[in-house]
Amino acid sequence: MLKFMKPLFAAALLLSATLPMAACHTMAGAGQDIEHTGEEITETSNEVYREM
């Protein structure tokens, strides 16, 4: 029984270590998308203001 638990534990440890790294990368990408959207909104509002 113990021989079966070691590989299972190692796989669980590896998975628990890699998932947060993948989520961090995804959140960084989302942050960049949000930042880009904010920049576009600012540029558009400045254009509209200049045309007034």
N, C-alpha and C positions, 0 to 999 in steps of 0.2 A: 504494500500500500504506500509506503514512504517513497519508493522509486517512482511511482506514478505522480506523486504530489510535487516533487522537485521540478520537473519540466513544466507542469501546470503553473506553479508559482512563478517560475522564470518567465513564462509567456505573459502572465498577468502583470508582472513587474515591468516588462518591456512595453506592453500596451499602455499601461498607466503613465509611463514616462514619455511616450511619443504623442499621445492625444493632446496634452496641453500645448505642446510645441506646434501642432497643426492648428489648434484653435487660436493660438497667438498670431500665427501668420495670417489667418483668416480675418481676425480683428484688425490687424494692421492694414490689410487691403480695404476693409470696410471704412476705416478711418480716412484713408486716402481718397476713397470715392466720395465720402461726405465732404471732405475738404475741397475737392474739385467742384462739387455741386455748389458749395457756398461761394467759391470764387466766381463761378458763372453767374450766380444770382447777383453778386455785387457788381460785376461788369455790366450786366443788363440794366440794372437799376441806375447805374451811372450814365449809361447811354440815354436812357429815358429822361433823366434829369437834365442832361445837356440839350436835348431836343425841346425842352419846355421853354 
